[in-house]
Structure formats: structure tokens, C-alpha cells
């Protein structure tokens, strides 16, 4: 864990330009402060300012991408941690979106002016590993025999590679179906039985489409496409979803992709669903306005959606739908995890690990969950009274928890891994858009996207291998 920069990082930077919006929960506000925090070891020696028997805390800098109310929740976590002990002092710095933060980290590496710890969206994981810029948290787990069994297996699974835990999960979510129970009743549908399959969604959407209102609207979001694959037990890239060996080929044009996009296009073509484009906020606004009866969104949006609909209609929630007869699958966790940078002194890396452990404590995870809507990563957080009270107030959240726990961990549900994932997500969104608008046939759109993604993976792999 000596502070160092390893060869190959510069090459990875050239290959890993990130273009996409963050996975669910990613924040899109501009950075409040573009400045880079000063290194933690810049303060004067304790000997000059305090008695020799007083030990100064180890200072670490944490970069994050949570703006607005989420940022306030982050600030409270850090303030409470700093007040709870005297060994470590955490300085927290908001660095804009996940993409912006990661690009700032790249720029900071040579000068070592970057953070000790950084929050990175889940699809940036392969890049972080290939950068050789991080110390896997498995190092610290092994040193003290930290008990990982206290954490959610399905959440840990995404950030486990070759049996090694590389980062610590932090903010975690997955997508669920949201529906308007009042509109279901008016259409003669059972408001307590949300559709579970593609076929059931189509039937319900047709019944719900009337009086100028649409049965459904799903944002053109690559994350949803990835989830539809996993829910069919299908892998998104080759080589065990990029987990048994580096991915070399996109499988977006496979049977799972064709089934998904054909169903989606049929909903739009038959006027049972309306295409509102790529922004999830647009579909959310239409849903809350009572203009569409069903939509997809992150579990992290649940509290906001239920609160916004209060007094207008009752919100129902259901599992992510899949084709009838599809293989057993489940959802892939979205969000982000925290990584420890290896170009900092060992004492600072250990201090970052201590802070990560604090964030994983049941009472802290309960607080984070209540304030944000993200899943607790720690199982015992569900035993905390504030979580029980929140579940009573928002019973819809049980859908999200059940969906997470019903997911069987496999290569498909662990999630795909590739160094060009953000670019791939953009290409998939483009393919969906082309198919829904009739610019290309469904199979052609997927074939073209798969070819372009495969080429990008190949270029990335060549650069990393140098």
C-alpha cells in the first residue's frame, strides 16, 4: 500500500473517457465548487501546535457526487463521524456528477492533489481496477478479518471481482415498476396486482390507454436495458458478463435484447405507451401528472414519488417485468461505491477504511436510508426502529427490498463489466431511440449498437494491455 503511481494509468485514461450520465442516483447538477481539495498531509506537525502526547488525527479527503438534499445527507454523515472520534478527520468535497468527479481524479493523479477516497458509479468499476490507482478494500478486510457476511450479498456481488472485494458499496438502488392505483381501478384492473410479465404489461397498458392518457411510458435509459437482460438471466457481454475474463463482445443484440426492444416498440406502435425520450424526469413528471399509468424508476426515487402523488392518487409498486417463461434472473444493483486511492500514505488509506466501516454500521446505514431512499447495505439496518417506521409509512418500499432479496446472484445479476460502459450505455440508448422512432428496424438497431460497442471494447482492451 505504498504511495505510488503505476505504469499503465495514463494509457487507461486515454481509453476510458466517460460520456454518459451516472447510473440511477447519479447527480446531474453542476459542481458547486470545481476546486480540488488540498492534500491531507499539508498541515503543520502536531509537535508545533500541541503537547507531544497529543496525537493529531489523520486527515483524509472524500470526493462525492451527491448534490442537493443528498449532499446534505453526506455532510451530516461526515460531521457525525468527525464528532464521534478523534483519530480521523474527514473532509468532504462535492465534485459534480460521477463523470466530472472521475475526470477530476484522473487529472489529479500526477500531482497527488486528489482524494484519499472517491465515490464512483457502478459502471466505472472496470476502469477503476484497470487504472491501477486503487488499493482493493479486500486488503483491509483480510488484515482484520472484517465480517462481510453482515452486508447484503447481492450488493457486495457487483463490486466483487475474481473473489476479491475492490470497493465498498455505498448508495445502492434498483429499478421497480410504479403504477397509478386509481387509474387501475378506473380501468377495471386489480390495483393490488401489478403486471409481472411483458405480456401482462401490454394487456394492462391497452386497458389503461383512454381519455387522452397513456398506459405507460419508460424513459430511454440504458440502465433499464441492462436490467431487462439480468431479469431474463441473460448476460450483457461475453466472458461471463466480463467477470471470468475481460469482455470482448457486446451481446446487446442477443435474444434477450430483441425480446425486450420488440415488446417496447410494440407498446409504442400500438399507442399503449408513449415515448417521452431519454430523461427519466420527463416520464416521472408525466406519471405524477396522471398522464401515464405505469413507469419505471429507481427505488431511490420512491419516497419522492409517493410524497409528490399524495392527495392526487395512490402509488403502487411492482417488480421489474420480464417475458413470460424467461429464465430465472433478477435485478442488478445501481448506484455507487467508495474506492481507496493508492497514491496516498498507508496511514491515510487505513483511515479511509475506518471511515468506510463507520458508514456501513447498521445505525448509520439506517440514517442514510431514511434520508435518501437508497437501500441499506447492512442487513441489521432493517432492525433499526427508524427503518421500521419508514417502512410503515412507505409500504411500497417492501417491493424494492423483496426484489433485491429475491434476486439470485449469478453472472447475469452481478452485472456486466467493461471499461467502456458509459459509452456503451449511450450507444444502447441510441439504438432504442432509433427503433422506437422507426429510424431503424429493431434487429438492425441492436446489431449496429453491438458492433460499435464491441469495437470500443476492443480498442480499450488493446490500450489497457500496453
C-alpha positions, -999 to 999 in steps of 0.1 A, spaced: 0 0 0 29 23 -5 20 56 -22 27 52 -58 15 56 -94 18 26 -115 25 23 -152 -4 20 -175 -26 45 -158 -20 72 -184 -30 46 -211 -61 37 -193 -71 74 -191 -69 77 -229 -92 47 -233 -116 55 -205 -132 88 -215 -166 88 -198 -195 103 -216 -228 90 -200 -249 103 -172 -245 84 -140 -265 53 -131 -296 58 -111 -290 81 -82 -263 99 -101 -265 137 -96 -266 160 -127 -262 194 -110 -231 213 -119 -203 212 -94 -208 237 -66 -171 241 -63 -146 230 -90 -116 234 -68 -96 204 -57 -90 198 -20 -55 202 -6 -37 170 3 -44 158 38 -8 159 49 -3 197 43 -10 207 79 18 216 103 32 189 125 14 183 158 46 189 177 45 226 169 9 232 180 2 207 207 18 188 236 39 158 224 15 133 240 -14 146 219 -19 127 186 -32 147 157 -60 130 137 -52 116 103 -68 138 77 -85 123 46 -104 138 17 -135 122 3 -148 132 -31 -185 125 -38 -212 132 -64 -243 137 -43 -258 172 -48 -289 188 -33 -306 170 -4 -283 140 -10 -253 163 -4 -268 175 29 -272 138 40 -235 133 31 -224 163 51 -243 150 81 -226 116 79 -192 133 79 -200 158 106 -213 130 129 -183 108 122 -158 135 129 -176 142 162 -177 106 171 -139 100 174 -105 118 173 -83 95 152 -96 105 118 -108 138 103 -127 136 70 -130 165 47 -158 160 22 -158 177 -12 -186 176 -38 -171 173 -73 -201 173 -96 -215 144 -115 -199 110 -114 -183 117 -148 -170 151 -137 -156 137 -104 -138 108 -121 -123 131 -147 -110 154 -119 -95 124 -102 -76 115 -134 -63 150 -137 -52 150 -101 -32 117 -101 2 131 -112 1 159 -87 -13 138 -59 -38 166 -52 -67 143 -55 -88 125 -28 -80 96 -5 -114 81 -12 -138 86 -41 -174 77 -48 -176 61 -83 -207 49 -101 -210 12 -105 -203 12 -143 -169 28 -136 -157 -2 -117 -137 -19 -145 -120 14 -153 -110 19 -116 -95 -16 -115 -76 -12 -148 -63 22 -137 -40 5 -111 -47 36 -90 -66 19 -61 -60 -3 -32 -87 -31 -31 -106 -29 2 -100 -67 4 -66 -58 16 -80 -43 48 -108 -69 51 -81 -97 52 -59 -78 76 -85 -76 103 -108 -104 92 -137 -80 87 -170 -98 86 -185 -92 52 -215 -115 60 -231 -86 78 -236 -69 44 -261 -76 17 -247 -104 -6 -265 -90 -37 -250 -56 -32 -215 -69 -25 -217 -91 -55 -214 -62 -80 -182 -50 -65 -166 -84 -62 -141 -94 -90 -122 -127 -90 -133 -133 -55 -119 -100 -43 -138 -70 -29 -124 -40 -46 -146 -12 -32 -172 -7 -5 -208 -3 -16 -224 29 -5 -255 42 -23 -275 14 -38 -308 11 -57 -325 -9 -85 -355 -2 -108 -391 -10 -100 -424 -6 -117 -445 23 -105 -482 24 -113 -513 46 -106 -537 25 -85 -566 49 -91 -562 46 -129 -561 8 -125 -594 8 -106 -610 31 -132 -598 7 -160 -613 -24 -142 -578 -37 -132 -569 -51 -98 -549 -23 -81 -532 -48 -58 -519 -69 -87 -493 -51 -108 -483 -68 -141 -454 -91 -138 -446 -100 -174 -442 -82 -207 -474 -97 -218 -493 -85 -187 -479 -50 -191 -491 -49 -227 -526 -60 -217 -528 -36 -188 -514 -7 -208 -540 -12 -235 -568 -11 -210 -553 20 -193 -549 40 -225 -580 61 -228 -593 97 -224 -561 111 -237 -540 93 -212 -514 66 -219 -510 32 -203 -472 35 -198 -440 54 -205 -405 42 -200 -375 65 -203 -350 56 -230 -323 48 -203 -295 23 -209 -297 12 -173 -332 -2 -178 -320 -22 -208 -292 -37 -186 -318 -46 -160 -341 -63 -185 -312 -85 -196 -304 -95 -160 -341 -101 -152 -341 -127 -180 -309 -143 -166 -291 -131 -197 -256 -117 -199 -249 -83 -215 -213 -90 -226 -193 -122 -232 -169 -140 -209 -193 -144 -180 -205 -108 -183 -169 -97 -183 -163 -114 -149 -145 -146 -159 -122 -127 -183 -123 -92 -198 -153 -87 -220 -146 -87 -258 -180 -87 -273 -214 -70 -267 -244 -92 -265 -270 -65 -267 -283 -79 -300 -290 -113 -285 -324 -129 -279 -329 -110 -246 -323 -77 -263 -346 -84 -293 -374 -96 -270 -371 -65 -249 -369 -39 -276 -396 -56 -297 -420 -55 -268 -412 -19 -260 -416 -9 -296 -449 -27 -299 -462 -8 -269 -454 25 -286 -466 14 -320 -500 4 -306 -503 37 -287 -504 18 -254 -473 36 -243 -459 70 -251 -422 77 -258 -411 107 -239 -374 104 -247 -343 98 -226 -349 119 -194 -363 99 -165 -375 132 -150 -399 136 -180 -415 103 -175 -417 109 -138 -434 143 -143 -459 127 -167 -466 99 -142 -471 124 -113 -494 145 -135 -516 114 -141 -509 114 -178 -494 79 -178 -504 49 -156 -471 30 -154 -435 39 -155 -401 26 -144 -378 44 -120 -352 39 -93 -361 27 -59 -342 57 -47 -370 78 -61 -397 60 -42 -402 84 -13 -402 114 -36 -427 99 -60 -451 88 -32 -449 122 -15 -455 141 -47 -485 119 -56 -501 124 -21 -536 138 -23 -537 131 -61 -536 93 -64 -522 62 -47 -489 49 -60 -484 11 -64 -451 -6 -69 -442 -39 -86 -412 -59 -96 -394 -52 -129 -414 -71 -156 -399 -98 -178 -410 -120 -207 -433 -149 -198 -413 -181 -194 -380 -162 -191 -351 -179 -172 -347 -170 -136 -329 -137 -131 -332 -106 -111 -320 -70 -109 -286 -56 -109 -278 -30 -82 -272 5 -94 -256 35 -76 -220 38 -65 -193 25 -42 -163 41 -24 -127 34 -35 -94 40 -18 -67 56 -39 -32 40 -36 -11 72 -41 -15 83 -5 4 73 26 -6 39 42 -19 57 73 -43 77 52 -55 46 34 -62 29 67 -80 60 79 -102 59 48 -110 22 55 -120 31 91 -144 57 77 -159 31 53 -165 8 82 -183 35 100 -206 42 70 -215 5 70 -227 4 106 -264 -5 109 -275 27 126 -256 48 101 -270 29 72 -305 33 87 -299 70 88 -286 71 52 -316 50 40 -342 72 57 -326 104 44 -321 93 8 -342 63 -1 -312 42 -10 -310 6 2 -292 -1 35 -261 -22 26 -261 -37 61 -287 -63 69 -292 -53 105 -301 -18 95 -336 -32 89 -338 -39 126 -334 -2 134 -367 14 146 -364 43 122 -363 19 93 -393 0 106 -412 33 110 -402 44 75 -414 10 60 -447 15 78 -451 50 62 -439 38 28 -451 2 24 -442 4 -13 -406 1 -3 -412 -35 6 -414 -42 -31 -379 -29 -36 -365 -49 -7 -382 -81 -17 -370 -76 -53 -334 -72 -41 -337 -103 -18 -354 -124 -44 -326 -119 -69 -303 -149 -71 -267 -140 -75 -253 -151 -109 -230 -137 -135 -261 -120 -151 -274 -104 -119 -239 -94 -107 -239 -70 -136 -218 -66 -167 -183 -52 -165 -165 -34 -192 -141 -4 -194 -163 15 -219 -196 10 -201 -206 47 -201 -201 49 -239 -219 15 -243 -249 28 -224 -251 58 -247 -250 36 -278 -277 14 -265 -299 44 -258 -293 55 -293 -304 21 -306 -336 21 -285 -344 56 -298 -338 45 -334 -361 15 -331 -389 33 -312 -390 61 -338 -388 38 -368 -355 51 -380 -341 15 -380 -356 -19 -376 -353 -34 -341 -327 -61 -350 -307 -37 -372 -306 -11 -344 -293 -37 -319 -268 -52 -344 -253 -18 -351 -251 -9 -314 -235 -43 -306 -209 -38 -333 -200 -3 -322 -197 -14 -285 -176 -44 -294 -152 -22 -314 -149 2 -284 -143 -27 -260 -115 -40 -284 -98 -6 -285 -100 -3 -248 -86 -37 -241 -56 -30 -265 -48 2 -247 -50 -14 -212 -28 -43 -223 1 -19 -233 
